[in-house]
Amino acid sequence: MINRRRFIAKSALIGSGVVISGIYNSAIAKKVNANDKIILGVMGLGGRNLYLIEEFIKQGAEIAYICDVDKRRIANGLKACSGESWQHRTEQDWEVTQASMGQSRIPKTTQDFRKILEDKEVTAMIISPGTHWAPLATIMACQAGKDVYVEKPMSPNVYEGRKMVEAARKYSRIVQVGSQNRSGQYHEKAIEYLKAGNIGKIHYIKVLNMLKGQLGYPGPYPEVSIPSEFDYDMWCGPASKLPYNPKKTGPGVWRYFWEYSGSDSESIHQLDVARWVASALTGIDYPVSVYGKGEVRYPEHVADIPDSLTAIYDYGDITLSLEVDWWTSLIKVPHEIRASKALFPDWQFTGTRIEIYGTNGMMYLGRHGGGWQAFNEKGETIAIMTGNNPVKKHIANFMDCIRTRETPNADVERAHISQAISHMAYIAYRTGNQLLKIDGSTETFIDNNEANKLLARQDGGRSPWKIPDQV
């Protein structure tokens, strides 16, 4: 069990974590048999969760509750449950018709997710309210006997991610993180191909997240009136309650500030796959060190996270690098390729690719259905495998595991390790572009108190939403 003493240097801050409510600790998990309908509560009604609502219903689940701190989002949540399109679709795979939906009830609505936790009929929670809320909500759901599907990024810091793992294990809960590439068969086959030595001994893995975007809005951020429909205090949760301004706390922009997020929200997709490959080939979960160098090249776009970051991880025989930049002209894997079982990306112009180099060749590996292609030293294609976006399989895997109690594909601990090394790269940047040595057994840095302070919130979270030391 990891205690915050290992993360925070100031001893006066230790021991402030509390369990939110004793009623959750005494909750008994509802057993789900093979033919039982899985009953869900949903926390957060942003675009991603609206898609998840629709897909879970199509796969046989029933939504009993939808929750958001902003009442203005409730209408779209109800539309998603009924099969009515809540926004214009650009991907055919997302189109939903009333006939395809199996929802038999109008879900209850609330601004307080604790009401869902008190209902013993609810089997599991879909949690995607924002990274700063995900750990505590997951912990409380586990205490209430609920299984959890939590979106990535799963935590704002290393400490809270580990607490999610501890809660899942203590209460014997299935916790699947929305890292859907873990359910992609083509990723598993790529690892098998590499382990067989088909391109020689692997020595270098390169992860790209080279996209075009804008990190937030130009400041300053004067305090403005809070809309009457929005429970801003509840939205802040464990994070500090800063003066309200939607340019900093609004949908999609909060993720660029350290108060709410510990790393960028995009590169974790392919970093998780690359870490999966590196760990499978070396047997090492954590690298022995990380070097991170970042820059804010466009300071007029105010954000805490840098718009350019390069990280280098030492996995012994394998070096893994991560390159993040938000001002390129490269693209993600297009939707038509994600949905196709026959097409590959144009790798040269794909900003989210993974490059794997061996002594006898190299491989391009894509996320979200991009597939993979291997080449020999002459540049000739020697093996290929297509794929499509595995998100549907990922949801199906979670629902199967609720019934079988088997470990899900993106089990919380697997996802946590990947998220932790992402945070560690940004900590290296935040402490002056350092090389940091890592003790994987304690998830801390060796002989670097400055960096260790950034592994957790130094105050344990805002009262009454402090992250408990004892989950």
C-alpha positions in Angstrom: 0.0 0.0 0.0 1.4 3.4 -1.0 1.1 6.2 1.6 1.3 9.9 0.7 4.4 10.1 2.9 6.4 8.6 0.0 5.1 11.4 -2.3 5.1 14.5 -0.2 8.0 16.0 1.6 6.1 18.1 4.1 5.2 15.9 7.0 2.5 18.3 8.2 0.4 17.4 5.3 0.3 13.6 6.0 -2.7 11.7 7.1 -5.4 14.1 6.0 -7.1 11.6 3.7 -10.5 10.4 4.8 -13.1 8.0 3.5 -16.0 10.1 2.3 -18.8 8.1 3.8 -18.9 4.9 5.8 -22.0 3.7 4.0 -19.9 2.9 1.0 -17.5 0.7 2.9 -20.4 -1.5 4.0 -22.0 -1.9 0.6 -22.4 -5.4 -0.8 -21.7 -5.8 -4.5 -24.6 -7.1 -6.5 -23.9 -10.4 -8.3 -24.5 -10.3 -12.0 -25.4 -13.6 -13.7 -24.9 -14.4 -17.3 -28.5 -13.4 -18.3 -28.9 -10.4 -16.1 -29.1 -7.0 -17.6 -26.2 -4.8 -16.5 -27.6 -1.6 -14.8 -25.4 1.5 -15.2 -25.0 4.9 -13.7 -23.2 7.6 -15.7 -21.1 10.4 -14.2 -20.4 13.2 -16.7 -22.2 14.0 -19.9 -19.6 15.3 -22.2 -19.3 14.1 -25.8 -17.3 10.9 -24.9 -19.8 9.7 -22.3 -22.7 10.4 -24.7 -21.2 8.0 -27.2 -20.5 5.4 -24.4 -24.1 5.6 -23.3 -25.3 4.8 -26.7 -22.8 1.9 -27.2 -23.4 0.4 -23.8 -27.2 0.3 -24.4 -26.7 -1.2 -27.9 -24.6 -4.0 -26.2 -27.4 -4.8 -23.7 -26.9 -2.5 -20.7 -29.5 -0.3 -19.2 -28.9 3.3 -18.0 -30.6 3.9 -14.6 -29.0 7.3 -13.9 -27.3 10.1 -15.7 -25.4 12.7 -13.7 -23.7 16.0 -14.5 -22.9 19.1 -12.4 -24.2 21.2 -15.3 -28.0 20.8 -15.7 -27.7 22.1 -19.3 -26.1 18.8 -20.3 -28.9 16.6 -19.0 -31.0 17.0 -22.2 -28.2 15.5 -24.4 -27.8 12.7 -21.9 -31.5 11.8 -22.2 -31.3 12.0 -26.0 -28.4 9.6 -26.0 -30.4 7.1 -23.8 -33.4 7.3 -26.2 -31.4 6.9 -29.4 -32.1 10.4 -30.6 -29.0 11.9 -32.2 -27.5 14.5 -29.8 -25.1 16.0 -32.4 -24.2 15.8 -36.0 -22.3 12.6 -36.7 -19.1 12.5 -38.8 -18.5 8.8 -38.3 -21.0 6.3 -39.7 -20.2 4.0 -36.8 -21.6 6.5 -34.4 -25.1 6.7 -36.0 -27.8 5.5 -33.7 -31.5 4.9 -34.5 -34.3 4.4 -32.0 -34.8 0.8 -33.3 -31.3 -0.1 -32.3 -31.6 0.9 -28.7 -32.7 -1.4 -25.9 -33.3 1.2 -23.2 -36.6 0.4 -21.4 -36.7 3.3 -18.9 -36.2 7.0 -18.6 -33.1 7.3 -16.5 -33.1 9.3 -13.3 -31.1 12.6 -13.4 -28.9 14.2 -10.7 -26.1 16.6 -10.2 -24.6 14.5 -7.3 -23.2 11.1 -8.3 -23.4 9.9 -4.6 -27.1 9.3 -5.2 -26.2 6.7 -7.8 -23.8 5.0 -5.4 -26.6 4.6 -2.8 -28.7 2.6 -5.3 -28.0 -1.1 -4.9 -29.7 -1.9 -8.2 -26.8 -0.2 -10.1 -24.2 -2.7 -11.2 -21.5 -0.4 -12.5 -20.5 3.2 -13.1 -19.3 5.0 -16.3 -17.0 7.7 -15.0 -15.8 10.6 -17.2 -16.3 13.9 -15.3 -12.8 15.2 -15.8 -9.4 13.9 -14.8 -9.4 15.7 -11.5 -12.5 13.9 -10.4 -11.9 10.4 -11.8 -9.8 8.9 -9.0 -12.0 9.8 -6.1 -15.2 8.9 -8.0 -13.7 5.5 -8.9 -12.6 4.9 -5.3 -16.0 5.8 -3.9 -17.7 3.6 -6.6 -15.5 0.6 -5.6 -16.4 1.2 -1.9 -20.1 1.2 -2.9 -19.6 -2.2 -4.6 -19.8 -0.9 -8.2 -17.6 -2.0 -11.1 -16.2 0.9 -13.0 -15.5 2.0 -16.6 -13.4 5.1 -16.2 -12.1 7.2 -19.1 -8.6 8.2 -19.7 -6.6 10.2 -18.7 -7.5 8.3 -15.5 -5.7 10.4 -12.9 -4.1 13.9 -12.5 -1.1 12.4 -10.6 0.7 9.2 -9.7 -0.5 8.9 -6.1 -4.2 9.1 -7.0 -3.8 6.6 -9.8 -2.3 4.1 -7.3 -5.2 4.7 -4.9 -7.6 3.7 -7.7 -5.7 0.4 -8.0 -5.8 -0.2 -4.3 -9.5 0.4 -4.2 -10.2 -2.0 -7.0 -8.2 -4.7 -5.3 -9.5 -4.1 -1.8 -13.2 -4.3 -2.9 -12.7 -6.9 -5.6 -14.0 -4.6 -8.3 -13.6 -4.7 -12.1 -12.2 -1.4 -13.1 -11.6 -1.0 -16.9 -9.9 2.2 -18.1 -11.0 3.5 -21.5 -7.7 2.7 -23.2 -9.5 0.9 -25.9 -6.3 -0.1 -27.8 -5.8 -2.8 -25.2 -8.8 -4.6 -26.8 -7.3 -4.4 -30.3 -6.3 -7.8 -31.5 -3.9 -6.4 -34.0 -1.8 -4.9 -31.1 -1.5 -8.3 -29.6 -0.5 -9.8 -32.9 2.1 -7.1 -33.4 3.7 -7.9 -30.0 3.7 -11.6 -30.9 5.4 -10.8 -34.2 8.0 -8.7 -32.5 8.7 -11.2 -29.8 9.3 -13.8 -32.5 12.3 -11.8 -33.7 10.9 -11.1 -37.2 12.6 -7.7 -37.4 15.5 -8.6 -35.1 16.2 -7.4 -31.6 14.2 -4.4 -30.8 16.2 -1.5 -29.5 14.1 1.7 -30.1 10.4 2.6 -29.9 9.3 6.1 -31.0 5.9 7.5 -30.0 4.6 10.5 -31.9 1.8 12.8 -30.8 2.3 15.6 -33.4 -1.0 17.3 -33.9 -2.5 20.7 -34.7 -4.4 22.3 -31.9 -4.7 25.2 -29.5 -4.0 24.7 -25.8 -6.7 26.8 -24.2 -7.5 30.4 -24.7 -5.4 33.5 -24.3 -5.6 35.0 -20.8 -6.2 36.7 -18.5 -9.0 34.8 -16.8 -11.1 37.3 -14.7 -13.8 35.9 -12.5 -17.2 35.8 -14.1 -20.7 34.9 -12.9 -21.4 31.2 -12.4 -24.4 30.0 -14.4 -27.3 29.1 -12.2 -27.5 25.6 -13.8 -23.9 24.9 -13.0 -22.7 23.5 -9.6 -19.2 24.9 -9.8 -18.2 23.8 -6.3 -19.1 20.2 -7.1 -17.3 20.5 -10.4 -14.1 21.5 -8.7 -14.3 18.5 -6.3 -10.8 17.6 -5.0 -9.2 20.5 -7.0 -8.8 24.0 -5.7 -11.8 26.2 -6.2 -10.3 28.9 -8.4 -12.2 32.0 -9.6 -14.7 30.8 -12.2 -14.0 31.4 -15.9 -15.1 29.0 -18.6 -11.9 29.8 -20.6 -10.0 27.9 -17.9 -12.6 25.5 -16.4 -14.9 25.0 -19.4 -15.3 21.8 -21.5 -12.0 20.6 -23.0 -9.8 23.4 -21.7 -9.4 22.4 -18.0 -7.1 19.6 -19.1 -4.4 22.1 -20.0 -3.9 23.2 -16.4 -2.0 21.4 -13.6 -4.8 21.9 -11.1 -6.9 19.5 -13.1 -4.5 17.4 -15.1 -0.9 16.1 -14.8 -0.1 15.6 -18.5 -1.5 16.0 -21.9 -4.8 14.1 -22.6 -4.0 12.8 -26.1 -0.6 11.0 -26.2 -1.6 8.5 -23.5 -3.4 6.5 -26.2 -0.2 5.5 -28.1 2.1 5.8 -25.1 0.1 3.0 -23.4 0.5 0.8 -26.5 4.2 1.5 -26.7 4.7 0.8 -23.0 2.8 -2.4 -23.5 5.2 -3.4 -26.2 8.3 -2.4 -24.2 7.1 -4.2 -21.1 6.3 -7.3 -23.1 9.7 -7.4 -24.7 11.8 -6.5 -21.6 9.6 -7.8 -18.7 9.9 -4.3 -17.1 6.8 -2.3 -16.2 8.6 0.9 -15.2 11.6 2.5 -16.9 14.7 3.1 -14.8 14.7 6.7 -15.7 12.9 9.4 -17.7 14.2 12.6 -19.3 11.7 15.3 -20.2 12.2 18.6 -22.0 9.4 20.9 -22.9 8.8 24.4 -24.1 6.0 26.8 -24.5 6.6 28.1 -28.0 3.4 30.2 -28.3 3.0 31.9 -24.9 0.0 33.9 -26.1 -2.0 30.7 -25.8 -1.9 30.4 -22.0 -1.7 26.9 -20.6 0.3 25.1 -17.9 1.3 22.1 -20.0 3.9 22.8 -22.6 3.0 22.8 -26.3 6.2 20.9 -27.1 7.6 18.0 -25.1 10.2 15.3 -25.7 10.6 12.5 -23.3 13.1 9.6 -23.2 12.5 6.5 -21.2 15.2 3.9 -20.3 13.8 0.4 -20.5 17.2 -1.3 -20.3 17.7 -2.9 -23.8 15.0 -0.6 -25.2 14.9 3.2 -25.4 11.4 4.5 -25.7 10.9 8.1 -26.8 7.8 10.3 -26.8 7.4 13.4 -28.9 4.5 15.8 -28.3 3.8 18.9 -30.3 0.5 20.8 -30.8 1.5 23.0 -33.7 2.1 20.6 -36.6 0.1 19.9 -39.7 0.0 16.2 -39.2 -3.3 14.3 -38.6 -4.8 11.6 -36.5 -5.7 8.2 -38.0 -8.7 9.2 -40.1 -12.2 7.9 -39.2 -12.6 6.0 -42.4 -9.4 4.0 -41.7 -10.4 3.4 -38.0 -13.7 1.9 -39.3 -12.0 -0.1 -42.1 -10.5 -3.6 -42.0 -8.6 -3.0 -45.3 -7.0 0.4 -45.1 -3.7 1.7 -43.6 -2.9 5.3 -42.7 -0.4 7.3 -44.7 2.2 6.8 -42.0 4.4 9.7 -43.1 1.6 12.2 -42.4 0.0 10.4 -39.4 0.9 12.3 -36.2 -0.1 9.6 -33.8 2.0 6.7 -35.1 4.4 4.4 -33.2 7.7 3.4 -34.9 9.5 0.3 -33.7 13.1 -0.3 -34.8 14.9 -3.7 -34.7 18.2 -4.8 -36.0 16.7 -6.3 -39.2 13.8 -4.0 -39.9 11.1 -1.7 -38.5 7.4 -1.6 -37.9 4.7 1.2 -38.1 2.0 0.6 -35.5 -1.2 2.7 -35.4 -3.7 3.4 -32.7 -7.5 3.2 -32.9 -7.6 0.7 -35.8 -4.6 1.9 -37.7 -3.1 -1.6 -38.0 0.6 -2.3 -38.5 3.1 -2.9 -41.2 6.6 -4.3 -40.9 9.5 -3.7 -43.3 12.9 -5.2 -43.8 16.2 -3.4 -44.2 15.5 -2.8 -47.9 12.2 -1.1 -47.1 10.2 -4.0 -48.4 6.9 -4.8 -46.7 7.3 -8.2 -45.0 4.1 -8.4 -42.9 0.9 -6.5 -42.4 -2.2 -6.6 -40.3 -5.2 -4.3 -40.6 -7.5 -3.4 -37.7 -10.5 -1.3 -36.8 -11.3 0.9 -33.8 -11.6 -1.6 -30.9 -13.8 0.6 -28.7 -16.9 -1.7 -29.2 -14.8 -4.7 -28.2 -13.4 -2.8 -25.2 -16.9 -2.2 -23.9 -17.9 -5.8 -24.6 -14.8 -6.9 -22.7 -15.8 -4.8 -19.6 -19.4 -6.2 -19.6 -18.1 -9.8 -20.0 -15.7 -9.2 -17.0 -18.5 -7.9 -14.9 -20.1 -11.4 -15.2 -17.0 -13.6 -15.2 -14.9 -11.5 -12.7 -11.9 -12.0 -15.0 -9.3 -9.2 -15.4 -10.3 -6.8 -18.1 -8.0 -5.9 -21.0 -7.3 -2.3 -19.7 -7.2 -3.3 -16.0 -6.7 -0.3 -13.8 -3.2 -1.2 -12.8 -2.0 -1.7 -16.4 -3.5 1.6 -17.4 -2.1 3.3 -14.2 1.5 2.4 -15.0 1.2 3.9 -18.5 -0.5 7.0 -17.0 2.2 7.3 -14.3 5.1 7.3 -16.8 3.3 10.0 -18.7 3.0 12.1 -15.6 6.7 11.5 -14.8 7.8 12.9 -18.2 5.9 16.1 -17.4 7.3 16.2 -13.9 10.8 16.1 -15.5 9.8 19.2 -17.5 8.2 21.0 -14.5 11.4 20.5 -12.4 13.7 22.1 -15.0 13.9 19.6 -17.9 15.7 17.0 -15.7 16.8 13.4 -16.0 14.9 11.6 -13.2 15.7 8.2 -11.9 12.7 6.0 -11.1 12.1 3.5 -8.3 9.3 1.5 -9.9 8.6 -0.5 -6.7 7.5 2.7 -4.9 6.5 4.8 -7.9 8.8 7.6 -6.7 12.0 9.3 -7.9 15.3 8.5 -6.4 17.0 11.3 -4.5 14.8 14.1 -5.9 12.5 15.6 -3.3 11.5 18.4 -5.7 10.2 15.9 -8.3 8.6 13.7 -5.6 6.4 16.6 -4.4 4.7 16.6 -7.8 3.6 13.0 -7.6 0.6 14.0 -5.5 -1.5 16.9 -4.4 0.4 18.4 -1.5 -2.8 19.1 0.4 -4.4 15.7 -0.4 -7.3 17.5 -2.1 -9.9 20.1 -1.2 -12.1 19.3 1.8 -14.4 17.4 1.9 -13.1 15.7 -1.2 -9.7 14.6 0.0 -8.1 11.5 -1.5 -8.0 8.9 1.3 -4.7 7.4 2.4 -6.7 4.3 3.4 -9.2 3.4 0.7 
